[in-house]
Amino acid sequence: MGMGRTRVGVLGCGSVSDKYLPDLAASPYVELVAVCDVVEERVRQTARRHDIPSWHTDMDTFLARADFELLINLTPMRLHAPLNLKALRAGRHVFCEKPLATTLAAADELLEEAARRGLTLCAAPNAVLSPTFRAAAEAIAAGELGVITAARGRYGSGGPHEPWFYQAGGGSLFDLGVYNVATLTGLLGPAKGVVALSGVAVPRRIVGGTEIAVEADDNTMLLLDFGSGVYAVIQTGYAYPMYPSSHRGVYDEHSTIELCGTRGVINWLGYDWAPRGIDVRTVERETWERRATDQQGYTWQCGASYLARCLAEGAKPLMTVEHAYHTLEIMLAALEAARSGRRVDIRSTFPWPIVNGVAVDGATLGGSGDTGDGAIRQGAREVIER
């Protein structure tokens, strides 16, 4: 594609688009071509507000008439997979809000379609792009913490404002826990197994003035096994309105992720999607050292504009679809482990480690050296969906 700008179409004009569209419009690598939403008044207003020349209420028309290269999918989670697939089949690159899909069968189809057509497919979260992630990864790679032995992540809220988050195909793990799963695997490498507890703590809620029954998880805890005695605990849910300070405190400096090693510890300040830096303490230096306090423009919504830049410059994205797939497999495995009361093995992997802005192909905790598409996903569906 070479230098220049990437023509972008945005699918879904709900509240999350209010964050993505200004970020896209501010990028010199993006030309916003069209928006699409099933609610005509909403999409019309969105196009007018952001000076986007074309708007549509039907995706087929959107794909047929709007001339864009990259689709940004900001629709509800249960719609991600079928709409991603439709866009890929229409020859578009795709960036999708998390998760990539809600089943491994659907994710397999997406990866296969993208590979067959030579298209780029990426999904949020984008935490691997942040200076905070890079500082933590570099400290680990430099051996400052010694051998990493354990990690902990937590992200909860009182619950979102749209009913679909609580319906089948939604839930706090796909919505919130996904961040810690992506961040901790990005730092520690592919996980090998998971055990979990997951359920509904608040079975009925008032959302938008209407009482609804909660179908998807609103309280989940999972324990990841990375092999060699390395473990991570993740806690997430919609039952924590002040934990550690809900969305009202996303810009404070409470630690939400902890990484422990034989010679030191890292405390991640703020959420991984709204980071404030890291505090590092080692046996050689017992006072805390704060690093990466300047996020250099990083935001949780910058993944789409980042991918547009990569496409415009012909660069390989640091975010990989294999990592998004691995994150999805872990979440599905956690829900299966909670249902069955048994550990579930994880079969997929992804290019790792991710250090100094480079995803190193062929490096995994298991040392297989094979990160081809087949090896990355081998056996995953059989474990989760048997």
C-alpha positions in Angstrom: 0.0 0.0 0.0 3.0 2.3 0.6 3.0 5.7 2.3 -0.1 7.8 2.6 -3.4 7.4 4.4 -5.6 4.3 5.0 -9.2 4.7 4.0 -11.3 3.7 7.0 -15.0 2.7 7.5 -16.4 2.5 11.0 -19.2 0.0 11.9 -21.2 0.8 15.0 -22.0 4.3 16.3 -22.7 3.6 19.9 -20.9 5.1 22.9 -17.5 3.5 22.2 -17.4 5.3 18.8 -17.3 8.6 20.7 -13.8 7.6 21.7 -12.6 6.0 18.5 -13.7 8.5 16.0 -11.8 11.5 17.4 -8.7 9.4 17.6 -9.1 8.3 14.0 -9.9 11.8 12.8 -6.7 13.1 14.5 -4.4 10.6 12.8 -2.5 11.8 9.7 -2.6 8.2 8.5 -6.4 7.9 8.4 -9.0 9.1 5.9 -12.5 8.6 7.5 -14.6 7.5 4.5 -17.9 6.2 5.9 -19.8 5.1 9.0 -22.6 2.5 9.4 -25.2 1.8 12.1 -28.6 0.3 12.2 -30.1 3.4 13.8 -30.5 6.0 11.1 -30.6 9.1 13.3 -27.6 8.0 15.3 -25.4 7.3 12.2 -26.6 10.5 10.5 -25.6 12.6 13.5 -22.3 10.8 13.9 -21.4 11.4 10.3 -22.3 15.1 10.6 -20.5 15.5 13.9 -17.2 14.1 12.6 -17.5 15.4 9.0 -17.6 11.9 7.5 -18.9 12.0 3.9 -20.9 8.8 3.7 -23.2 7.0 6.1 -25.2 3.8 5.9 -27.7 1.7 7.8 -27.1 -1.6 6.1 -23.8 -3.3 6.1 -24.1 -4.9 2.7 -24.7 -1.4 1.2 -21.8 0.0 3.3 -19.4 -2.6 2.0 -20.6 -2.3 -1.6 -20.7 1.5 -2.0 -18.2 2.9 0.5 -14.6 2.8 -0.8 -12.5 2.0 2.2 -9.7 -0.5 3.0 -9.9 -1.0 6.8 -13.1 -1.7 8.7 -13.3 -0.8 12.5 -15.9 -3.0 14.1 -17.4 -1.4 17.2 -20.7 -3.4 17.4 -21.9 -5.5 20.4 -19.7 -8.5 21.2 -22.1 -11.2 19.9 -22.0 -9.6 16.5 -18.2 -9.4 16.1 -17.5 -12.7 14.4 -20.2 -12.6 11.7 -19.6 -9.0 10.8 -15.8 -9.4 10.8 -16.2 -12.4 8.5 -18.5 -10.4 6.1 -15.9 -7.6 6.0 -13.1 -10.0 5.3 -15.0 -11.7 2.5 -15.5 -8.2 1.0 -11.8 -7.7 0.9 -11.4 -5.4 3.9 -8.7 -5.4 6.6 -10.4 -5.6 10.0 -9.8 -4.1 13.4 -12.3 -5.3 16.0 -13.2 -4.3 19.5 -12.7 -7.1 22.0 -13.3 -10.0 21.7 -12.4 -11.2 18.2 -15.3 -13.7 18.4 -17.2 -15.5 21.1 -16.4 -19.1 20.0 -13.2 -20.7 18.7 -15.0 -22.1 15.7 -15.9 -18.6 14.6 -12.4 -17.3 15.4 -10.9 -20.2 13.3 -13.0 -19.2 10.4 -11.9 -15.6 10.7 -8.2 -16.4 10.8 -8.5 -18.8 7.9 -10.4 -16.2 5.8 -7.9 -13.4 6.6 -5.0 -15.7 5.7 -6.6 -16.9 2.5 -7.2 -13.3 1.3 -3.9 -11.9 2.6 -5.7 -9.4 4.9 -4.8 -8.1 8.3 -7.0 -8.9 11.2 -6.5 -7.4 14.6 -8.5 -7.0 17.8 -8.4 -5.0 21.0 -7.1 -4.8 23.7 -4.0 -2.9 22.5 -2.1 -2.8 25.9 1.1 -4.1 24.2 1.4 -0.7 22.6 1.7 1.3 25.8 4.9 2.7 27.2 3.9 1.1 30.5 3.8 -2.4 28.9 7.1 -1.8 27.2 8.8 -0.7 30.5 7.5 -3.8 32.3 8.5 -6.1 29.4 11.9 -4.6 29.3 12.4 -5.0 33.1 11.4 -8.6 32.8 13.6 -9.3 29.8 16.6 -7.6 31.5 16.3 -10.0 34.4 15.6 -7.2 37.0 13.0 -9.3 38.7 14.9 -12.6 38.5 12.7 -15.5 37.5 9.1 -14.5 37.3 7.0 -16.7 39.6 3.6 -15.1 40.0 1.3 -12.3 38.7 -2.0 -10.8 39.7 -4.5 -8.7 37.8 -7.8 -7.2 38.7 -10.4 -5.1 36.9 -14.0 -4.6 38.0 -16.8 -2.2 37.8 -20.4 -1.9 38.9 -21.5 -2.9 35.4 -22.1 -1.3 32.0 -25.2 0.6 30.8 -26.3 -1.5 27.9 -28.4 -4.7 28.3 -26.4 -6.8 25.8 -23.4 -6.9 28.1 -25.4 -9.1 30.5 -26.8 -11.4 27.8 -25.4 -14.7 26.5 -22.2 -13.9 24.5 -21.4 -10.9 26.8 -20.2 -10.9 30.4 -17.5 -9.4 32.5 -14.8 -11.7 31.4 -15.1 -10.9 27.7 -15.7 -7.2 28.5 -13.2 -6.5 31.4 -11.1 -9.5 32.2 -9.9 -9.7 28.6 -7.6 -6.8 29.4 -5.7 -8.6 32.1 -5.6 -11.8 30.1 -4.1 -10.0 27.2 -1.6 -8.0 29.3 -0.4 -10.8 31.5 0.1 -13.3 28.5 1.8 -10.5 26.7 4.3 -10.1 29.5 4.6 -13.8 30.6 4.0 -15.6 27.3 1.4 -18.2 26.3 -0.5 -19.9 29.1 -0.7 -23.7 29.3 -3.9 -24.2 31.3 -6.6 -22.6 33.4 -8.9 -23.3 36.3 -11.7 -20.8 37.2 -14.8 -19.9 39.2 -17.4 -17.9 37.3 -21.0 -17.1 37.9 -23.8 -14.5 38.4 -23.6 -12.6 41.7 -26.4 -10.2 40.9 -29.1 -12.1 38.9 -31.4 -9.2 38.2 -30.4 -5.6 37.4 -31.9 -2.3 36.4 -30.4 -1.2 33.1 -31.7 1.8 31.3 -34.7 1.9 33.6 -35.7 -1.7 32.8 -35.2 -4.7 35.0 -33.4 -7.5 33.2 -32.2 -11.0 34.0 -28.5 -11.5 33.9 -27.4 -14.4 31.7 -23.6 -13.9 31.4 -21.0 -13.9 34.1 -20.7 -10.9 36.4 -18.1 -12.4 38.8 -15.1 -14.4 37.6 -11.8 -15.5 39.0 -9.2 -17.5 37.0 -5.9 -19.0 37.7 -3.5 -19.3 34.8 -0.7 -21.9 34.6 2.3 -20.8 32.5 4.3 -23.9 33.2 7.5 -24.2 35.3 5.6 -23.2 38.4 4.6 -19.8 37.1 1.0 -18.7 37.9 -1.2 -15.7 37.5 -4.6 -14.8 39.2 -7.1 -12.6 37.5 -10.3 -11.2 39.1 -13.0 -9.5 37.2 -16.7 -8.7 37.4 -19.6 -6.3 37.3 -20.1 -6.6 41.1 -17.3 -4.3 42.2 -18.6 -0.7 41.9 -15.5 0.7 43.8 -12.8 -1.9 43.0 -10.2 -0.5 43.2 -12.1 2.7 42.3 -14.3 1.7 39.3 -14.3 3.9 36.2 -14.5 7.0 38.4 -10.9 6.5 39.3 -9.3 5.3 36.1 -6.7 8.0 36.1 -5.5 7.5 39.7 -2.4 5.5 40.6 -3.8 2.5 42.4 -1.9 -0.7 41.4 -4.1 -3.1 39.5 -1.4 -5.6 38.2 1.5 -7.1 40.2 4.4 -9.1 38.8 6.6 -11.0 41.3 10.0 -12.6 40.7 12.8 -14.1 42.7 14.6 -10.8 42.8 12.0 -8.1 42.5 8.4 -6.9 42.0 6.6 -4.6 39.6 3.4 -2.8 40.5 1.4 -1.5 37.5 -0.2 1.8 38.3 -3.7 2.4 36.9 -5.5 0.0 34.7 -3.7 -1.6 31.8 -6.0 0.2 29.4 -5.4 3.6 31.2 -1.8 3.1 32.6 0.1 5.5 34.8 3.5 3.8 34.8 5.1 1.1 36.9 6.8 1.0 40.3 9.8 -1.4 40.4 11.5 -2.7 43.5 14.4 -5.3 43.6 16.6 -6.9 46.2 19.5 -4.7 45.1 17.4 -1.5 45.2 14.8 -1.7 48.0 13.3 1.7 47.3 10.5 1.9 44.7 11.5 3.4 41.3 8.8 4.8 39.2 9.0 4.4 35.4 7.0 5.1 32.2 4.9 7.9 33.6 4.6 9.5 30.2 2.2 7.5 28.1 3.3 9.4 24.9 -0.3 9.7 23.6 -1.2 6.0 24.2 -5.0 5.4 24.8 -7.1 2.3 24.9 -8.8 3.4 21.7 -5.7 4.0 19.6 -5.4 0.5 18.3 -7.5 1.3 15.2 -5.5 4.3 14.2 -2.3 2.4 15.0 -3.3 -0.4 12.6 -4.2 2.2 10.0 -0.7 3.7 10.3 0.8 0.2 9.9 -1.2 -0.4 6.8 -0.3 3.0 5.3 3.4 2.4 6.0 3.5 -1.3 5.2 4.6 -2.2 8.7 3.9 -5.3 10.7 1.6 -4.5 13.7 2.8 -5.3 17.2 -0.7 -6.5 18.0 -1.2 -10.0 16.5 -4.4 -11.9 15.7 -2.6 -15.0 17.2 -2.5 -13.2 20.6 -6.1 -12.2 20.3 -7.0 -15.8 19.5 -5.0 -17.1 22.5 -6.7 -14.6 24.7 -10.1 -15.8 23.5 -9.2 -19.4 24.0 -8.2 -18.7 27.6 -11.5 -16.9 28.4 -13.5 -19.7 26.8 -11.4 -22.3 28.7 -12.0 -20.4 31.9 -15.7 -20.5 31.5 -15.5 -24.2 30.6 -13.3 -24.9 33.7 -15.9 -23.1 35.9 -18.7 -25.2 34.5 -16.9 -28.5 34.8 -14.8 -27.9 37.9 -11.7 -29.1 36.0 -8.6 -27.7 34.7 -8.7 -27.0 30.9 -5.5 -27.0 28.9 -4.6 -24.2 26.5 -3.3 -25.3 23.1 -2.8 -22.1 21.1 0.3 -19.9 21.3 1.4 -16.6 19.7 4.7 -14.8 18.7 6.4 -14.0 22.0 8.3 -12.3 23.7 7.1 -8.8 23.0 10.0 -6.6 24.0 11.3 -3.2 22.7 8.5 -2.9 20.2 9.2 -6.3 18.5 7.2 -9.5 18.7 9.8 -12.2 18.3 8.6 -14.9 16.1 9.1 -18.5 17.2 9.7 -17.8 20.9 7.3 -19.3 23.4 7.5 -20.6 26.9 7.2 -24.1 25.5 10.1 -23.5 23.2 8.5 -25.1 20.2 9.8 -22.5 17.8 6.7 -23.1 15.5 4.3 -20.2 15.3 2.7 -21.1 12.0 -1.1 -20.7 11.8 -1.7 -24.4 12.3 0.7 -24.8 15.3 -0.7 -21.7 16.9 -4.2 -23.0 17.0 -3.6 -26.8 17.0 -6.1 -28.6 19.2 -7.7 -25.5 20.8 -11.2 -26.2 19.6 -11.1 -29.8 20.6 -10.2 -28.8 24.2 -12.8 -26.1 24.6 -15.7 -27.4 22.4 -15.4 -31.2 22.8 
